[in-house]
Amino acid sequence: MKKIKIIWDFRGPVSQKIAEHHEKHLQEFFKIENKKLYESGTEKLTEMHCIAYSIIDKSDLDHIKIKLKPNRAQLIN
C-alpha cells in the first residue's frame, strides 16, 4: 500500500504551538474515523514556519482531504 504524508502549514511567531495543538486533534480524528494513521507529528522548518503532518494510506486520501483540508501532500516510498 502506498503512503501519503499530508501536511498543514502554520506561520508566525506561535506557529510551533499551533502545529502541536493541531497534531493532537489529528490523532483524535483518526481514532474517531477509524482510519489507519501510521505517524503524525510536527516539524519546525524555520522560526516562523512549522508544520503538522500525518502519514496515511493513499486509499484514504480523498476522504481525509474533504474532511481536513490539508495544505499539501507528498508520496512516501
N, CA, C and O atoms as a GROMACS GRO file, in nm:
protein
  308
    1MET      N    1   0.085  -0.118   0.000
    1MET     CA    2   0.000   0.000   0.000
    1MET      C    3   0.089   0.124   0.000
    1MET      O    4   0.183   0.135   0.079
    2LYS      N    5   0.057   0.218  -0.089
    2LYS     CA    6   0.132   0.343  -0.094
    2LYS      C    7   0.087   0.432   0.020
    2LYS      O    8  -0.029   0.431   0.060
    3LYS      N    9   0.183   0.511   0.071
    3LYS     CA   10   0.154   0.602   0.181
    3LYS      C   11   0.170   0.746   0.134
    3LYS      O   12   0.247   0.776   0.043
    4ILE      N   13   0.095   0.834   0.199
    4ILE     CA   14   0.096   0.976   0.169
    4ILE      C   15   0.122   1.053   0.300
    4ILE      O   16   0.066   1.020   0.404
    5LYS      N   17   0.206   1.154   0.292
    5LYS     CA   18   0.226   1.245   0.404
    5LYS      C   19   0.144   1.370   0.374
    5LYS      O   20   0.174   1.444   0.280
    6ILE      N   21   0.040   1.394   0.454
    6ILE     CA   22  -0.041   1.513   0.436
    6ILE      C   23   0.005   1.619   0.536
    6ILE      O   24   0.038   1.588   0.651
    7ILE      N   25   0.008   1.743   0.491
    7ILE     CA   26   0.078   1.849   0.564
    7ILE      C   27  -0.010   1.973   0.579
    7ILE      O   28  -0.079   2.014   0.486
    8TRP      N   29  -0.007   2.030   0.698
    8TRP     CA   30  -0.071   2.158   0.728
    8TRP      C   31   0.039   2.255   0.767
    8TRP      O   32   0.119   2.227   0.857
    9ASP      N   33   0.043   2.370   0.701
    9ASP     CA   34   0.145   2.472   0.728
    9ASP      C   35   0.090   2.576   0.826
    9ASP      O   36  -0.025   2.618   0.817
   10PHE      N   37   0.174   2.617   0.918
   10PHE     CA   38   0.142   2.722   1.014
   10PHE      C   39   0.258   2.821   1.015
   10PHE      O   40   0.374   2.782   1.022
   11ARG      N   41   0.224   2.948   1.009
   11ARG     CA   42   0.327   3.052   1.002
   11ARG      C   43   0.302   3.157   1.110
   11ARG      O   44   0.189   3.182   1.151
   12GLY      N   45   0.411   3.217   1.154
   12GLY     CA   46   0.403   3.323   1.253
   12GLY      C   47   0.480   3.286   1.378
   12GLY      O   48   0.534   3.176   1.389
   13PRO      N   49   0.484   3.379   1.474
   13PRO     CA   50   0.565   3.357   1.595
   13PRO      C   51   0.514   3.244   1.685
   13PRO      O   52   0.591   3.192   1.765
   14VAL      N   53   0.387   3.205   1.673
   14VAL     CA   54   0.334   3.096   1.757
   14VAL      C   55   0.303   2.972   1.671
   14VAL      O   56   0.225   2.886   1.712
   15SER      N   57   0.365   2.963   1.555
   15SER     CA   58   0.336   2.852   1.464
   15SER      C   59   0.365   2.715   1.524
   15SER      O   60   0.294   2.618   1.496
   16GLN      N   61   0.468   2.704   1.607
   16GLN     CA   62   0.501   2.575   1.666
   16GLN      C   63   0.392   2.529   1.762
   16GLN      O   64   0.352   2.412   1.759
   17LYS      N   65   0.343   2.617   1.846
   17LYS     CA   66   0.237   2.581   1.940
   17LYS      C   67   0.108   2.544   1.866
   17LYS      O   68   0.038   2.451   1.905
   18ILE      N   69   0.077   2.616   1.760
   18ILE     CA   70  -0.043   2.586   1.682
   18ILE      C   71  -0.030   2.450   1.615
   18ILE      O   72  -0.126   2.372   1.614
   19ALA      N   73   0.088   2.421   1.558
   19ALA     CA   74   0.110   2.292   1.492
   19ALA      C   75   0.097   2.177   1.593
   19ALA      O   76   0.036   2.075   1.563
   20GLU      N   77   0.154   2.195   1.712
   20GLU     CA   78   0.145   2.091   1.815
   20GLU      C   79   0.000   2.068   1.856
   20GLU      O   80  -0.042   1.954   1.875
   21HIS      N   81  -0.076   2.175   1.870
   21HIS     CA   82  -0.217   2.162   1.908
   21HIS      C   83  -0.296   2.094   1.796
   21HIS      O   84  -0.380   2.008   1.822
   22HIS      N   85  -0.270   2.132   1.673
   22HIS     CA   86  -0.339   2.073   1.558
   22HIS      C   87  -0.310   1.922   1.550
   22HIS      O   88  -0.400   1.844   1.520
   23GLU      N   89  -0.187   1.884   1.576
   23GLU     CA   90  -0.149   1.743   1.568
   23GLU      C   91  -0.226   1.658   1.670
   23GLU      O   92  -0.260   1.543   1.641
   24LYS      N   93  -0.255   1.712   1.785
   24LYS     CA   94  -0.337   1.640   1.884
   24LYS      C   95  -0.476   1.612   1.828
   24LYS      O   96  -0.531   1.503   1.845
   25HIS      N   97  -0.533   1.712   1.761
   25HIS     CA   98  -0.666   1.694   1.701
   25HIS      C   99  -0.662   1.594   1.585
   25HIS      O  100  -0.758   1.522   1.562
   26LEU      N  101  -0.551   1.590   1.513
   26LEU     CA  102  -0.538   1.491   1.406
   26LEU      C  103  -0.546   1.349   1.461
   26LEU      O  104  -0.616   1.265   1.406
   27GLN      N  105  -0.474   1.324   1.570
   27GLN     CA  106  -0.478   1.191   1.632
   27GLN      C  107  -0.620   1.155   1.674
   27GLN      O  108  -0.664   1.042   1.653
   28GLU      N  109  -0.690   1.249   1.734
   28GLU     CA  110  -0.829   1.225   1.775
   28GLU      C  111  -0.917   1.192   1.654
   28GLU      O  112  -0.998   1.100   1.659
   29PHE      N  113  -0.901   1.268   1.546
   29PHE     CA  114  -0.980   1.246   1.424
   29PHE      C  115  -0.962   1.105   1.372
   29PHE      O  116  -1.061   1.039   1.339
   30PHE      N  117  -0.838   1.058   1.363
   30PHE     CA  118  -0.814   0.925   1.307
   30PHE      C  119  -0.872   0.815   1.395
   30PHE      O  120  -0.915   0.712   1.344
   31LYS      N  121  -0.875   0.835   1.525
   31LYS     CA  122  -0.940   0.738   1.613
   31LYS      C  123  -1.091   0.737   1.591
   31LYS      O  124  -1.152   0.631   1.579
   32ILE      N  125  -1.150   0.855   1.585
   32ILE     CA  126  -1.295   0.866   1.567
   32ILE      C  127  -1.338   0.809   1.433
   32ILE      O  128  -1.438   0.737   1.425
   33GLU      N  129  -1.264   0.841   1.328
   33GLU     CA  130  -1.298   0.797   1.193
   33GLU      C  131  -1.255   0.652   1.164
   33GLU      O  132  -1.289   0.596   1.060
   34ASN      N  133  -1.182   0.592   1.256
   34ASN     CA  134  -1.132   0.456   1.242
   34ASN      C  135  -1.050   0.439   1.113
   34ASN      O  136  -1.067   0.343   1.038
   35LYS      N  137  -0.959   0.535   1.091
   35LYS     CA  138  -0.870   0.533   0.976
   35LYS      C  139  -0.728   0.504   1.024
   35LYS      O  140  -0.689   0.544   1.134
   36LYS      N  141  -0.651   0.435   0.940
   36LYS     CA  142  -0.514   0.399   0.974
   36LYS      C  143  -0.426   0.524   0.972
   36LYS      O  144  -0.421   0.596   0.873
   37LEU      N  145  -0.356   0.548   1.082
   37LEU     CA  146  -0.261   0.658   1.096
   37LEU      C  147  -0.126   0.595   1.126
   37LEU      O  148  -0.106   0.540   1.235
   38TYR      N  149  -0.033   0.603   1.032
   38TYR     CA  150   0.099   0.544   1.052
   38TYR      C  151   0.184   0.629   1.144
   38TYR      O  152   0.259   0.577   1.228
   39GLU      N  153   0.173   0.760   1.127
   39GLU     CA  154   0.256   0.850   1.207
   39GLU      C  155   0.195   0.989   1.197
   39GLU      O  156   0.137   1.026   1.095
   40SER      N  157   0.210   1.066   1.303
   40SER     CA  158   0.176   1.208   1.297
   40SER      C  159   0.277   1.281   1.382
   40SER      O  160   0.341   1.222   1.470
   41GLY      N  161   0.292   1.409   1.355
   41GLY     CA  162   0.390   1.486   1.430
   41GLY      C  163   0.396   1.628   1.382
   41GLY      O  164   0.311   1.674   1.306
   42THR      N  165   0.500   1.698   1.429
   42THR     CA  166   0.523   1.836   1.389
   42THR      C  167   0.669   1.851   1.351
   42THR      O  168   0.754   1.774   1.395
   43GLU      N  169   0.698   1.950   1.268
   43GLU     CA  170   0.835   1.982   1.230
   43GLU      C  171   0.849   2.133   1.227
   43GLU      O  172   0.762   2.204   1.176
   44LYS      N  173   0.958   2.181   1.282
   44LYS     CA  174   0.987   2.324   1.278
   44LYS      C  175   1.079   2.348   1.159
   44LYS      O  176   1.193   2.303   1.158
   45LEU      N  177   1.029   2.419   1.058
   45LEU     CA  178   1.107   2.444   0.937
   45LEU      C  179   1.192   2.570   0.952
   45LEU      O  180   1.308   2.572   0.912
   46THR      N  181   1.133   2.675   1.009
   46THR     CA  182   1.206   2.798   1.043
   46THR      C  183   1.144   2.852   1.171
   46THR      O  184   1.051   2.793   1.226
   47GLU      N  185   1.196   2.963   1.218
   47GLU     CA  186   1.140   3.026   1.338
   47GLU      C  187   0.994   3.066   1.318
   47GLU      O  188   0.917   3.076   1.414
   48MET      N  189   0.956   3.090   1.194
   48MET     CA  190   0.822   3.140   1.164
   48MET      C  191   0.738   3.044   1.080
   48MET      O  192   0.632   3.082   1.030
   49HIS      N  193   0.783   2.919   1.066
   49HIS     CA  194   0.709   2.822   0.982
   49HIS      C  195   0.723   2.682   1.041
   49HIS      O  196   0.832   2.626   1.046
   50CYS      N  197   0.611   2.628   1.085
   50CYS     CA  198   0.606   2.491   1.137
   50CYS      C  199   0.495   2.416   1.066
   50CYS      O  200   0.401   2.476   1.012
   51ILE      N  201   0.507   2.284   1.065
   51ILE     CA  202   0.404   2.202   1.003
   51ILE      C  203   0.353   2.097   1.101
   51ILE      O  204   0.424   2.056   1.194
   52ALA      N  205   0.231   2.055   1.079
   52ALA     CA  206   0.176   1.934   1.140
   52ALA      C  207   0.155   1.839   1.024
   52ALA      O  208   0.118   1.881   0.915
   53TYR      N  209   0.179   1.710   1.048
   53TYR     CA  210   0.164   1.614   0.939
   53TYR      C  211   0.106   1.482   0.989
   53TYR      O  212   0.111   1.451   1.108
   54SER      N  213   0.052   1.408   0.894
   54SER     CA  214   0.003   1.272   0.919
   54SER      C  215   0.043   1.186   0.801
   54SER      O  216   0.037   1.230   0.686
   55ILE      N  217   0.084   1.064   0.829
   55ILE     CA  218   0.116   0.968   0.723
   55ILE      C  219   0.003   0.866   0.720
   55ILE      O  220  -0.027   0.800   0.819
   56ILE      N  221  -0.059   0.854   0.601
   56ILE     CA  222  -0.180   0.774   0.584
   56ILE      C  223  -0.168   0.685   0.461
   56ILE      O  224  -0.076   0.701   0.381
   57ASP      N  225  -0.262   0.591   0.446
   57ASP     CA  226  -0.272   0.512   0.323
   57ASP      C  227  -0.324   0.601   0.211
   57ASP      O  228  -0.412   0.685   0.233
   58LYS      N  229  -0.270   0.584   0.093
   58LYS     CA  230  -0.314   0.662  -0.022
   58LYS      C  231  -0.463   0.642  -0.048
   58LYS      O  232  -0.531   0.735  -0.093
   59SER      N  233  -0.514   0.524  -0.020
   59SER     CA  234  -0.656   0.496  -0.043
   59SER      C  235  -0.749   0.581   0.044
   59SER      O  236  -0.866   0.597   0.010
   60ASP      N  237  -0.699   0.637   0.154
   60ASP     CA  238  -0.779   0.722   0.242
   60ASP      C  239  -0.769   0.870   0.207
   60ASP      O  240  -0.835   0.953   0.270
   61LEU      N  241  -0.687   0.904   0.110
   61LEU     CA  242  -0.658   1.045   0.081
   61LEU      C  243  -0.782   1.126   0.048
   61LEU      O  244  -0.799   1.236   0.103
   62ASP      N  245  -0.868   1.078  -0.039
   62ASP     CA  246  -0.985   1.157  -0.078
   62ASP      C  247  -1.074   1.189   0.042
   62ASP      O  248  -1.120   1.303   0.057
   63HIS      N  249  -1.099   1.091   0.126
   63HIS     CA  250  -1.182   1.111   0.246
   63HIS      C  251  -1.117   1.215   0.338
   63HIS      O  252  -1.185   1.304   0.388
   64ILE      N  253  -0.988   1.203   0.359
   64ILE     CA  254  -0.916   1.293   0.450
   64ILE      C  255  -0.912   1.435   0.392
   64ILE      O  256  -0.930   1.532   0.466
   65LYS      N  257  -0.887   1.447   0.263
   65LYS     CA  258  -0.882   1.580   0.200
   65LYS      C  259  -1.013   1.656   0.217
   65LYS      O  260  -1.012   1.776   0.245
   66ILE      N  261  -1.123   1.587   0.201
   66ILE     CA  262  -1.254   1.651   0.214
   66ILE      C  263  -1.278   1.696   0.358
   66ILE      O  264  -1.326   1.807   0.381
   67LYS      N  265  -1.244   1.612   0.452
   67LYS     CA  266  -1.273   1.640   0.593
   67LYS      C  267  -1.175   1.741   0.656
   67LYS      O  268  -1.217   1.830   0.729
   68LEU      N  269  -1.044   1.725   0.626
   68LEU     CA  270  -0.942   1.802   0.700
   68LEU      C  271  -0.872   1.911   0.620
   68LEU      O  272  -0.805   1.996   0.679
   69LYS      N  273  -0.886   1.911   0.490
   69LYS     CA  274  -0.831   2.015   0.403
   69LYS      C  275  -0.682   2.046   0.429
   69LYS      O  276  -0.648   2.158   0.467
   70PRO      N  277  -0.595   1.948   0.408
   70PRO     CA  278  -0.451   1.975   0.424
   70PRO      C  279  -0.403   2.074   0.318
   70PRO      O  280  -0.466   2.090   0.214
   71ASN      N  281  -0.291   2.141   0.346
   71ASN     CA  282  -0.235   2.238   0.252
   71ASN      C  283  -0.164   2.168   0.136
   71ASN      O  284  -0.165   2.218   0.023
   72ARG      N  285  -0.103   2.053   0.163
   72ARG     CA  286  -0.028   1.983   0.058
   72ARG      C  287  -0.005   1.839   0.102
   72ARG      O  288  -0.038   1.799   0.213
   73ALA      N  289   0.053   1.762   0.009
   73ALA     CA  290   0.080   1.621   0.036
   73ALA      C  291   0.204   1.576  -0.040
   73ALA      O  292   0.242   1.636  -0.141
   74GLN      N  293   0.267   1.469   0.011
   74GLN     CA  294   0.385   1.410  -0.053
   74GLN      C  295   0.371   1.260  -0.051
   74GLN      O  296   0.324   1.201   0.046
   75LEU      N  297   0.413   1.196  -0.162
   75LEU     CA  298   0.418   1.050  -0.164
   75LEU      C  299   0.534   1.003  -0.076
   75LEU      O  300   0.642   1.063  -0.076
   76ILE      N  301   0.511   0.898  -0.001
   76ILE     CA  302   0.615   0.836   0.082
   76ILE      C  303   0.652   0.704   0.019
   76ILE      O  304   0.564   0.625  -0.015
   77ASN      N  305   0.780   0.678   0.003
   77ASN     CA  306   0.824   0.549  -0.056
   77ASN      C  307   0.834   0.443   0.051
   77ASN      O  308   0.870   0.329   0.021
   0.00000   0.00000   0.00000
